[in-house]
Amino acid sequence: MINKTNRQLFLEHVAQTSPTPMGIEIVGAEGSYLFGSDGKQYIDLIGGISVCNIGHKNPAVVNAIKEQAEAYLHVMVYGEVVQSPQVKYAELLASQLPAHLDCVYFTNSGSEATEGALKLARRVTGKSDIICCNKAYHGNTLGALSIMGDEYWRNAFRPLLPGVGHYDFNSRELIDAVNENTACVIIETIQGEAGVIVPDNNWLKALRSKCDDTCTLLIFDEIQCGFGRTGKMWGFQHYNVEPDILLLGKALGGGMPLGAFISSHQLMATLTVNPVLGHITTFGGHPVCCAAGMAAMNVLMQDAIIEHVPEKEALFHSLLKHPAIVSVRSKGLLMAVELDSATSVSQTLKSCLDKGLFSDWFLFAPEYIRVAPPLTISEEDIRKACAIILSCL
């Protein structure tokens, strides 16, 4: 019998999402580094797609996982019995959010948070139309796919949800499209997969006003830009605009799978009647995931990690200067480095990988290199990472 390598087994038995996976076998991770099975180490500029905000293998998170695993794992479907990790984490989240965002529904992922929020908006308003953005990404399940902002990814899975309108981020057309038939507007506070697009001055305020005038719920997706990624705990804090529903994921679980949609207790209560169990999940808010997430959030707040994000952002900007770099867009440590083409990005990423730097591109902006490292990345590692990028251009 021939013994197959893990890479061979990976290609044979793990469902693939692209014809050309990276295929690197990772055997360890710590801080801002990944370690391959061949002994090679990589500076991590992806951070698990903005998941590992406090770095890999943080001791507080590891200990929280161990302690909760020794107490109990799964007990009952979410929302039926009192489980302290869920309760305490929900309380902590509510304490760091506007007063009306006081009721948390934990899910397994960001995509599921999107699905729950869309259901909640329809249930509360009694309306069905949805306004969203071109080049938006809110997940890949069928409802989330319906509001994904690119026909290339949507078309193969039609028919999708009806009554969905796509408009450009920052456009007057999007605001004008909101009317009395609109259940909700769902947008990323900062567009991630579009290559880090930030709101224009007062655009979010104008959108908030139009939603108020038409009894439309405003949903902010902070799955990628939340938990300090932009230099504040929440992206919307930069713009003094608050949503009716907030979506969280990625860094929410401290490296464990966890998502959430958050709203007021009054709105959330509509999911409990007519029908009962208006939204239900078996594993959402798993106690181990909630324990890990709460530990990670406490580290984020107690270690003053967020306050150093702007200076690290500035250091990246000062170092990423090269004739081949067209532009660098950023909001905190969510950054996009523009080259002249997607081909140049692909070639550069491959060279970076060979030299010990792990990075990626953006779904709707393949001509940009993604820079979203753990927020704990050191100045020394930022300098090393930028030197590798420049040497590969």
C-alpha positions in Angstrom: 0.0 0.0 0.0 1.4 3.4 -1.0 1.4 6.0 1.8 0.1 9.3 0.4 1.2 12.7 1.6 -1.2 15.0 3.4 -1.2 17.2 0.3 -2.3 14.3 -1.9 -5.0 13.5 0.6 -6.0 17.1 0.8 -6.5 17.2 -3.0 -8.4 13.9 -3.1 -10.7 14.2 -0.1 -11.2 17.8 0.9 -13.7 19.8 -1.3 -11.7 22.4 -3.2 -12.9 26.0 -3.8 -10.5 26.8 -6.6 -8.5 24.8 -9.2 -5.3 26.2 -7.8 -5.2 26.0 -4.0 -2.1 27.2 -2.3 -1.7 23.8 -0.8 0.8 24.8 2.0 0.6 22.4 4.9 0.6 24.5 8.1 1.6 22.7 11.3 1.8 25.6 13.7 1.1 29.3 14.2 2.0 31.9 16.8 1.8 35.7 16.9 2.2 36.9 13.3 3.8 33.7 12.0 2.7 30.5 10.3 4.9 27.4 10.3 5.0 24.9 7.4 5.5 21.2 7.6 8.8 21.7 5.8 10.1 23.9 8.6 9.6 27.1 6.7 8.0 30.1 8.5 5.8 32.8 7.0 4.9 36.3 8.1 1.1 36.3 8.1 -0.4 39.3 6.3 -3.8 37.7 6.0 -4.7 37.0 9.6 -7.1 34.3 8.6 -9.0 37.0 6.6 -9.2 39.4 9.6 -9.9 36.6 12.1 -6.7 36.5 14.1 -6.7 40.1 15.3 -4.9 39.4 18.5 -2.4 37.0 16.8 -2.2 33.3 16.6 -2.2 31.1 19.7 -2.8 33.8 22.2 -2.4 32.2 25.7 -5.6 33.8 27.1 -7.7 32.3 24.2 -6.0 28.9 24.5 -6.7 28.8 28.2 -10.3 29.8 27.8 -10.8 27.0 25.3 -9.3 24.4 27.6 -11.2 25.6 30.7 -14.6 25.6 28.8 -13.9 22.2 27.1 -13.3 20.7 30.5 -16.6 22.1 31.8 -19.0 21.2 29.0 -19.3 21.3 25.2 -22.6 21.2 23.4 -25.6 21.0 25.7 -28.8 22.0 23.8 -29.8 24.1 20.7 -28.9 27.7 21.0 -31.3 29.9 23.1 -33.0 27.1 25.1 -30.8 26.8 28.2 -28.6 29.3 30.1 -24.9 28.8 29.2 -22.6 31.2 30.9 -20.1 31.7 28.0 -22.9 32.9 25.8 -24.5 35.1 28.4 -21.2 36.7 29.5 -20.0 37.3 26.0 -23.3 38.9 25.0 -23.2 41.2 28.0 -19.6 42.2 27.1 -20.5 43.0 23.5 -23.6 45.0 24.6 -21.4 47.0 27.0 -19.2 48.1 24.0 -22.1 49.0 21.7 -24.7 51.7 21.4 -27.5 51.2 24.0 -30.1 50.0 21.4 -27.8 47.2 20.3 -28.3 45.2 23.4 -29.5 41.8 22.2 -27.1 39.3 20.6 -28.1 36.3 18.4 -25.0 34.1 18.0 -24.5 32.1 14.9 -21.8 29.8 13.5 -20.5 32.2 10.9 -20.8 35.6 9.3 -22.9 34.2 6.5 -25.4 32.9 8.9 -25.4 36.3 10.7 -26.4 37.8 7.3 -29.2 35.3 6.8 -30.6 36.0 10.3 -30.4 39.7 9.8 -32.3 39.5 6.5 -35.0 37.4 8.1 -35.2 39.8 11.0 -35.6 42.8 8.7 -38.4 41.2 6.8 -40.1 40.1 10.0 -40.0 43.5 11.7 -41.0 45.6 8.7 -43.3 43.3 6.9 -41.5 44.3 3.7 -39.3 42.3 1.4 -37.2 44.6 -0.8 -33.5 44.8 0.0 -31.0 47.4 -1.1 -27.3 46.4 -1.2 -24.0 47.4 -2.9 -22.1 46.4 -6.0 -18.8 44.7 -5.1 -20.2 43.8 -1.7 -19.5 40.6 0.2 -21.7 39.3 3.0 -21.2 35.6 2.8 -21.9 32.7 0.4 -25.1 31.0 1.5 -28.1 31.5 -0.8 -29.5 34.6 0.8 -26.1 36.2 1.3 -25.3 35.3 -2.3 -28.4 37.2 -3.5 -26.9 40.4 -2.1 -23.3 39.7 -3.2 -22.2 42.5 -5.4 -20.9 40.8 -8.5 -22.9 38.8 -11.1 -19.9 36.5 -11.8 -20.5 34.8 -8.5 -24.3 35.0 -8.5 -25.2 33.9 -11.9 -24.5 30.1 -11.6 -26.9 29.7 -8.7 -30.0 31.6 -9.9 -32.8 32.0 -9.2 -31.9 33.9 -6.0 -33.9 36.2 -3.7 -36.3 38.5 -5.6 -36.6 42.2 -4.8 -32.9 42.9 -4.4 -31.3 46.1 -5.8 -27.6 46.6 -6.3 -26.1 50.1 -6.4 -22.6 51.5 -6.1 -21.2 52.2 -2.6 -21.1 56.0 -1.9 -23.6 56.7 -4.7 -26.6 59.0 -4.5 -28.5 56.4 -6.6 -28.4 53.9 -3.7 -29.9 56.5 -1.3 -32.6 57.5 -3.8 -33.6 53.8 -4.3 -34.6 53.4 -0.7 -38.4 53.8 -0.4 -41.4 52.7 1.6 -41.2 49.2 0.2 -37.6 48.6 1.3 -37.2 46.3 4.3 -33.5 47.0 4.8 -30.3 48.4 3.4 -27.3 46.2 4.1 -23.8 47.5 3.5 -20.3 46.9 4.8 -19.2 49.9 6.8 -15.9 49.7 4.9 -16.1 47.6 1.8 -13.5 44.9 2.2 -13.5 42.6 -0.9 -13.9 45.7 -3.2 -10.3 46.6 -2.1 -11.0 48.7 1.0 -13.5 51.4 0.0 -14.4 53.9 2.7 -17.6 56.0 2.9 -17.5 59.5 1.6 -18.1 62.3 4.0 -21.7 62.3 5.3 -22.8 59.5 2.9 -23.6 57.2 5.8 -25.5 60.0 7.6 -27.6 60.7 4.5 -28.3 57.0 4.2 -29.3 56.8 7.9 -31.7 59.7 7.4 -33.3 58.2 4.3 -33.8 54.9 6.2 -35.4 56.7 9.1 -37.8 58.6 6.7 -38.9 55.3 5.0 -39.1 53.0 8.1 -36.2 51.0 6.6 -33.8 49.1 8.8 -30.1 49.9 8.3 -27.7 46.9 8.6 -24.0 47.4 9.0 -21.8 44.4 8.1 -18.7 44.7 10.3 -17.8 41.0 9.9 -14.4 42.0 8.5 -13.8 45.5 9.8 -14.9 45.1 13.4 -12.8 44.4 16.5 -10.2 47.1 16.1 -9.3 46.4 12.5 -9.9 50.0 11.5 -8.3 51.6 14.5 -11.5 51.8 16.5 -13.5 48.9 18.0 -16.2 49.3 15.4 -15.9 50.8 12.0 -19.1 52.9 12.3 -17.5 54.8 15.2 -15.5 56.7 12.6 -18.6 58.1 11.0 -21.0 58.8 14.0 -23.7 56.7 12.4 -25.4 53.7 14.2 -27.1 50.8 12.5 -30.4 49.1 13.5 -28.7 45.7 13.1 -25.0 44.9 13.3 -23.3 41.9 11.8 -20.2 40.4 13.4 -18.0 37.4 12.6 -14.4 36.5 11.8 -12.5 38.0 14.9 -15.6 37.6 17.0 -14.6 34.0 17.9 -10.9 34.7 18.6 -10.0 32.0 16.0 -13.0 29.8 16.7 -16.1 29.7 14.4 -18.6 32.3 15.5 -20.9 35.0 14.0 -23.6 37.2 15.4 -26.4 39.6 14.4 -27.2 42.2 17.1 -30.1 44.5 17.4 -32.5 45.8 20.1 -34.4 43.5 22.4 -37.6 44.8 21.0 -36.8 43.9 17.4 -35.2 40.6 18.3 -38.4 39.6 20.2 -40.3 39.3 16.9 -38.4 36.1 16.2 -39.9 34.4 19.2 -43.6 34.4 18.1 -45.7 33.8 15.0 -43.9 31.5 14.4 -42.2 30.4 17.6 -38.5 29.5 16.7 -38.5 32.2 14.1 -34.8 31.7 13.8 -33.0 28.6 15.2 -29.5 27.1 15.2 -28.0 24.0 16.8 -24.4 25.0 17.3 -24.6 28.9 17.0 -23.0 30.4 20.1 -21.2 27.2 21.0 -19.9 27.6 24.5 -16.2 26.9 23.6 -16.4 29.5 20.7 -18.0 32.1 23.0 -15.4 31.5 25.7 -12.6 31.9 23.2 -14.2 35.0 21.7 -14.7 36.7 25.0 -11.1 36.0 26.0 -9.9 37.5 22.7 -12.1 40.6 23.1 -10.8 41.2 26.6 -7.2 40.9 25.4 -8.1 43.4 22.6 -9.4 45.9 25.2 -7.0 45.4 28.0 -3.7 45.3 26.1 -4.3 48.6 24.3 -3.9 46.9 20.9 -6.3 49.0 19.0 -4.7 52.4 19.9 -1.5 51.3 18.1 -3.3 50.4 14.8 -3.0 53.9 13.3 0.8 54.1 13.8 1.2 50.6 12.3 -1.0 51.7 9.3 1.3 54.8 8.9 4.4 52.6 9.0 3.1 50.4 6.2 2.3 53.5 4.1 5.8 54.9 4.6 7.5 51.7 3.6 5.3 50.6 0.7 6.8 52.9 -1.9 7.9 51.5 -5.3 7.4 52.5 -8.9 5.2 49.3 -9.4 2.8 50.3 -6.6 0.0 52.4 -8.0 -1.7 53.2 -4.8 -2.2 52.0 -1.2 -5.8 52.2 0.3 -6.4 51.6 3.9 -8.6 52.0 7.0 -6.4 51.0 9.9 -4.8 47.6 9.2 -7.3 46.7 6.5 -5.1 47.7 3.5 -5.1 47.2 -0.3 -1.9 47.6 -2.3 -2.6 48.3 -5.9 -0.4 47.0 -8.8 -1.0 47.4 -12.5 -2.9 44.1 -13.0 -4.3 41.0 -11.4 -1.5 39.1 -13.1 1.2 41.2 -11.4 -0.5 40.6 -8.1 -0.6 36.8 -8.7 3.0 36.7 -9.6 4.1 38.9 -6.7 2.1 36.8 -4.2 3.8 33.7 -5.4 7.2 35.2 -5.1 6.3 36.5 -1.6 5.3 33.0 -0.6 8.6 31.7 -1.7 10.3 34.3 0.4 8.3 33.6 3.6 5.4 36.0 3.3 1.7 34.8 3.3 -0.8 37.2 1.6 -3.7 37.2 -0.7 -5.9 39.4 -3.1 -9.5 40.6 -3.0 -12.5 39.0 -4.6 -13.7 42.1 -6.5 -10.3 43.8 -6.7 -7.8 41.2 -7.9 -5.3 43.9 -8.8 -4.8 44.7 -5.1 -2.7 42.8 -2.6 -4.4 42.2 0.7 -2.7 43.5 3.9 -4.6 42.5 7.0 -2.1 41.1 9.5 -2.8 40.4 13.2 -3.2 43.8 14.9 -0.4 42.7 17.2 2.2 42.5 14.4 5.4 44.2 15.5 7.2 47.1 13.8 10.1 44.7 13.1 7.8 42.3 11.3 6.1 45.1 9.4 9.5 46.2 8.1 10.4 42.6 7.1 7.1 42.1 5.4 7.3 45.3 3.4 10.9 44.5 2.4 9.8 41.2 1.0 7.0 42.8 -1.0 9.3 45.4 -2.5 11.9 42.7 -3.3 9.3 40.7 -5.2 7.9 43.6 -7.3 
